[in-house]
């Protein structure tokens, strides 16, 4: 859990992601009612954004080789 402050909460950021390629880690944080950032765990490998309604991310996509194509991801998201 990260304390509120820094550059994010004063700017109105309620959700942020930390993606690290080496090592391959993805962490997701949301601002809670107490003004603290708490880590949110993906469910079944999927992170669902609260900031962008209906948007979700299959975390495995980040590490696929080759990466999934844009159209393939958009089809799975239901956009295409």
C-alpha positions, 0 to 999 in steps of 0.5 A: 500500500502506498500513501497518498501524495506524490504526484498522483493523488493531487493530480486526481489520478485514481488508478495507475499501473506499474509495468516492468519488463525486467523482471516481468511484473505488473502491479495495479493501484487504486486510490481508496476512500482514505486517500491511500493507493492500494494494490489491486490483484487481477482476477484469473489473470485479468485486470479490470479498470475502474477508470475506463469503464468496460476496459480490461487487460489480460496480463499475459498479453504483456509477456507474449512472444510475439505480442498479440496484434492490435486487432486480435486484442480489440476483438477479444475486448469486443471492440471489433 
